[in-house]
């Protein structure tokens, strides 16, 4: 609902800005029309010509022979045409022609100041189209993100699902792993899982770790775990974890703590062997 309110407010702001812009434009247009009414265009005279008129003339002293001016041709009337020599014989003009002949410069200026009706109609239609598109988009977005809740039918199944293997496995894990044997720098543990995660936590200082997995003791990871951090790795089958500073570390398997032998040799190698039955 918050997004819908924001969209509605945005639409209202856009419409308000559009109406304000149209209102300001109309006020400025009316002001220009008012100024144009005060100015009489007939009082505006063109600037004088920058060229001085020529005053050329010729003196005649009478010694030249008189000039013979040709006699202008008299107009000839053709008998087959009809001529009108009086305005009273002209056909009377209709009222529309008389009204059109009375229009002056002021009328032309007033008419030119009006906006054409087509532009107003097109502007209003554009605003209506924009508003309709925004409304349709808002409704579509709301319906897409807030679909109507359809009635749900509950289906009762009588098929019994098998128990989760994870729950069973966690239930069979011991509260802590105790070494089954300890000889020198090697401590062996039995794990009731074929795939398990070993985590080394550097609680008292940095710890150098080496992870090996499989019958061939393939190197999986080696590096230092900084103080306050931990490193976890999922292993499969038998594995060996070597700790450079076992006094600075705590180890857990599948989230269960591993009891380190006492006294602690350095370095210490932990050997994990999967078993089919959990240790007693």
C-alpha positions as CSV (number, residue, x, y, z in Angstrom):
1,X,0.0,0.0,0.0
2,X,2.9,2.4,0.7
3,X,4.1,2.1,-2.9
4,X,0.6,2.7,-4.2
5,X,0.3,5.9,-2.1
6,X,3.6,7.1,-3.4
7,X,2.5,6.5,-7.0
8,X,-0.8,8.4,-6.4
9,X,1.1,11.3,-4.8
10,X,3.5,11.4,-7.8
11,X,0.5,11.6,-10.2
12,X,-1.1,14.4,-8.2
13,X,2.1,16.4,-8.2
14,X,2.6,15.9,-11.9
15,X,-1.0,17.1,-12.6
16,X,-0.6,20.1,-10.3
17,X,2.6,21.1,-12.1
18,X,0.9,20.7,-15.5
19,X,-2.1,22.8,-14.4
20,X,0.2,25.5,-13.0
21,X,2.3,25.6,-16.1
22,X,-0.8,26.0,-18.3
23,X,-2.2,28.7,-16.0
24,X,1.1,30.7,-16.1
25,X,1.2,30.4,-19.9
26,X,-2.4,31.7,-20.2
27,X,-1.6,34.7,-17.9
28,X,1.4,35.6,-19.9
29,X,-0.6,35.3,-23.1
30,X,-3.3,37.6,-21.7
31,X,-0.8,40.1,-20.7
32,X,0.7,40.2,-24.1
33,X,-2.7,40.7,-25.6
34,X,-3.4,43.5,-23.2
35,X,-0.2,45.3,-24.2
36,X,-0.9,44.8,-27.9
37,X,-4.4,46.5,-27.4
38,X,-2.8,49.7,-26.1
39,X,-0.4,50.1,-29.0
40,X,-2.0,51.7,-32.1
41,X,-0.3,50.2,-35.1
42,X,-1.4,53.1,-37.3
43,X,0.7,55.5,-35.2
44,X,3.9,53.6,-36.0
45,X,5.6,55.3,-39.0
46,X,8.5,53.9,-40.9
47,X,11.8,55.6,-40.4
48,X,12.8,58.3,-42.9
49,X,14.8,57.2,-46.0
50,X,18.6,57.7,-45.6
51,X,18.8,58.9,-49.2
52,X,18.1,62.5,-50.0
53,X,15.6,63.0,-52.9
54,X,17.2,64.2,-56.1
55,X,16.4,67.7,-57.3
56,X,17.4,67.4,-60.9
57,X,16.0,69.9,-63.4
58,X,16.8,71.4,-66.8
59,X,16.7,75.1,-67.9
60,X,15.1,75.9,-71.1
61,X,16.3,79.1,-72.8
62,X,14.0,78.9,-75.8
63,X,16.8,78.2,-78.3
64,X,15.8,74.5,-78.6
65,X,13.1,73.6,-81.0
66,X,9.8,73.0,-79.4
67,X,9.1,69.5,-78.3
68,X,6.3,67.7,-80.0
69,X,4.4,65.7,-77.6
70,X,2.5,62.7,-79.1
71,X,-1.2,62.8,-78.8
72,X,-2.5,60.1,-76.5
73,X,-4.7,57.5,-78.0
74,X,-8.3,57.8,-77.2
75,X,-10.0,54.8,-75.7
76,X,-12.0,52.8,-78.0
77,X,-15.2,51.1,-77.0
78,X,-16.0,47.7,-78.4
79,X,-19.6,47.3,-79.2
80,X,-19.9,43.7,-78.2
81,X,-18.9,44.4,-74.6
82,X,-21.1,46.1,-72.0
83,X,-19.6,48.9,-69.9
84,X,-20.8,50.3,-66.6
85,X,-20.2,54.0,-66.0
86,X,-22.1,54.5,-62.7
87,X,-21.8,52.8,-59.3
88,X,-25.6,52.8,-59.0
89,X,-25.7,50.1,-61.6
90,X,-23.5,47.7,-59.6
91,X,-25.2,44.6,-58.0
92,X,-25.9,45.1,-54.3
93,X,-23.5,43.5,-51.9
94,X,-24.7,41.0,-49.3
95,X,-24.4,41.6,-45.5
96,X,-21.4,39.2,-45.1
97,X,-19.4,41.1,-47.7
98,X,-20.2,44.5,-46.1
99,X,-19.2,43.1,-42.6
100,X,-15.9,41.8,-44.1
101,X,-15.2,45.2,-45.6
102,X,-15.6,46.9,-42.2
103,X,-12.8,44.9,-40.5
104,X,-9.9,47.2,-39.6
105,X,-6.4,46.7,-38.2
106,X,-7.5,46.5,-34.6
107,X,-9.8,43.6,-35.5
108,X,-6.9,41.8,-37.3
109,X,-4.7,42.2,-34.2
110,X,-7.4,40.9,-31.9
111,X,-8.0,37.9,-34.0
112,X,-4.3,37.1,-34.3
113,X,-4.0,37.1,-30.5
114,X,-6.4,34.3,-30.0
115,X,-5.0,30.8,-29.8
116,X,-6.5,28.3,-32.3
117,X,-9.1,26.0,-30.8
118,X,-7.3,22.9,-32.1
119,X,-4.2,23.5,-30.0
120,X,-6.3,23.7,-26.8
121,X,-8.1,20.5,-27.7
122,X,-4.9,18.7,-28.5
123,X,-3.2,19.8,-25.2
124,X,-6.2,18.6,-23.1
125,X,-6.3,15.3,-25.0
126,X,-2.5,14.8,-24.3
127,X,-3.0,15.5,-20.6
128,X,-5.9,13.0,-20.4
129,X,-3.9,10.3,-22.2
130,X,-1.0,10.8,-19.7
131,X,-3.3,10.6,-16.8
132,X,-5.0,7.4,-18.1
133,X,-1.6,5.7,-18.8
134,X,-0.5,6.5,-15.2
135,X,-3.7,5.2,-13.7
136,X,-3.6,2.0,-15.8
137,X,0.0,1.4,-14.8
138,X,-0.7,1.9,-11.1
139,X,-3.7,-0.5,-11.1
140,X,-1.7,-3.1,-13.0
141,X,1.2,-2.8,-10.7
142,X,-1.1,-3.1,-7.6
143,X,-2.9,-6.2,-9.1
144,X,0.5,-7.8,-9.9
145,X,2.0,-7.4,-6.5
146,X,-1.2,-7.8,-4.5
147,X,-3.2,-10.7,-6.2
148,X,-6.5,-11.6,-4.8
149,X,-6.4,-14.5,-2.4
150,X,-7.9,-17.6,-3.9
151,X,-9.5,-20.2,-1.7
152,X,-7.1,-23.0,-0.8
153,X,-8.2,-26.6,-0.4
154,X,-6.5,-28.8,2.1
155,X,-5.6,-32.3,0.9
156,X,-5.3,-35.0,3.5
157,X,-2.8,-37.7,2.7
158,X,-2.7,-41.0,4.5
159,X,0.8,-41.9,3.1
160,X,3.3,-42.0,5.9
161,X,6.6,-40.3,5.0
162,X,9.8,-41.9,6.1
163,X,11.7,-40.3,8.9
164,X,14.3,-37.8,8.0
165,X,17.8,-39.2,7.8
166,X,19.3,-36.0,9.2
167,X,17.2,-36.2,12.4
168,X,18.1,-39.8,12.9
169,X,21.8,-39.1,12.3
170,X,21.9,-36.1,14.7
171,X,20.1,-38.3,17.3
172,X,22.9,-41.0,17.1
173,X,25.8,-38.5,17.4
174,X,27.5,-38.5,20.8
175,X,27.6,-35.3,22.9
176,X,31.3,-35.2,22.4
177,X,34.0,-37.2,20.5
178,X,36.6,-38.9,22.7
179,X,39.7,-40.4,21.3
180,X,39.6,-44.2,20.9
181,X,43.4,-44.3,20.9
182,X,46.3,-42.0,21.5
183,X,49.9,-42.6,20.5
184,X,52.5,-39.9,20.4
185,X,51.2,-37.0,18.3
186,X,48.3,-39.0,16.8
187,X,44.8,-39.2,18.3
188,X,42.2,-41.5,16.6
189,X,38.4,-40.9,16.7
190,X,35.5,-43.0,15.5
191,X,32.7,-41.0,13.6
192,X,29.3,-42.6,12.9
193,X,29.0,-40.7,9.6
194,X,30.6,-41.3,6.2
195,X,30.3,-37.5,5.4
196,X,30.9,-35.0,8.1
197,X,32.1,-31.4,8.6
198,X,35.2,-30.7,10.7
199,X,35.5,-27.2,12.2
200,X,38.7,-25.7,13.7
201,X,38.2,-22.6,15.9
202,X,41.1,-20.4,16.8
203,X,40.0,-19.4,20.3
204,X,43.3,-18.6,22.0
205,X,45.5,-17.7,19.1
206,X,46.4,-18.5,15.4
207,X,46.3,-22.1,14.4
208,X,48.1,-23.8,11.5
209,X,45.9,-26.5,10.0
210,X,46.3,-29.2,7.4
211,X,43.2,-31.2,6.1
212,X,43.8,-34.5,4.4
213,X,41.1,-36.9,3.2
214,X,40.8,-40.5,1.8
215,X,42.9,-43.6,2.1
216,X,45.7,-41.8,0.2
217,X,45.6,-38.8,2.6
218,X,45.0,-36.4,-0.2
219,X,45.7,-32.8,0.7
220,X,42.4,-30.8,0.8
221,X,43.5,-27.6,2.6
222,X,46.3,-26.0,4.5
223,X,46.6,-22.6,6.1
224,X,46.5,-20.5,9.2
225,X,43.2,-19.8,11.0
226,X,43.5,-16.3,12.6
227,X,42.6,-15.6,16.2
228,X,38.8,-15.4,16.7
229,X,38.0,-17.1,13.4
230,X,37.2,-20.6,12.3
231,X,37.5,-22.8,9.2
232,X,35.2,-25.7,8.3
233,X,35.5,-28.4,5.6
234,X,33.2,-31.2,4.7
235,X,35.1,-34.5,4.5
236,X,34.1,-38.0,3.3
237,X,35.5,-41.2,4.6
238,X,38.7,-41.4,6.7
239,X,40.5,-38.1,7.2
240,X,43.4,-36.5,9.1
241,X,43.5,-33.0,10.6
242,X,46.9,-31.6,11.7
243,X,47.0,-28.8,14.2
244,X,50.3,-26.8,14.6
245,X,49.2,-25.2,17.9
246,X,46.5,-27.4,19.4
247,X,46.5,-25.3,22.7
248,X,45.0,-22.4,20.7
249,X,42.3,-24.4,19.0
250,X,39.0,-26.2,19.6
251,X,37.7,-28.8,17.2
252,X,34.2,-30.0,16.4
253,X,32.7,-32.6,14.2
254,X,29.2,-32.1,12.9
255,X,28.7,-29.5,15.6
256,X,29.8,-31.8,18.4
257,X,33.0,-30.9,20.3
258,X,36.1,-33.1,20.0
259,X,37.9,-33.9,23.3
260,X,41.7,-33.4,22.7
261,X,44.1,-35.7,24.5
262,X,45.9,-34.5,27.6
263,X,48.8,-33.6,27.7
264,X,48.7,-31.9,24.3
265,X,51.6,-32.6,22.0
266,X,52.5,-30.1,19.3
267,X,51.9,-30.6,16.5
268,X,48.8,-32.9,17.0
269,X,47.2,-35.1,14.3
270,X,43.5,-36.0,14.6
271,X,42.5,-39.1,12.7
272,X,38.7,-39.6,12.0
273,X,37.5,-43.0,10.9
274,X,33.8,-43.6,9.9
275,X,32.1,-46.5,11.6
276,X,28.8,-48.2,11.0
277,X,27.8,-48.0,14.7
278,X,28.2,-45.0,17.0
279,X,30.9,-45.2,19.7
280,X,29.8,-46.3,23.2
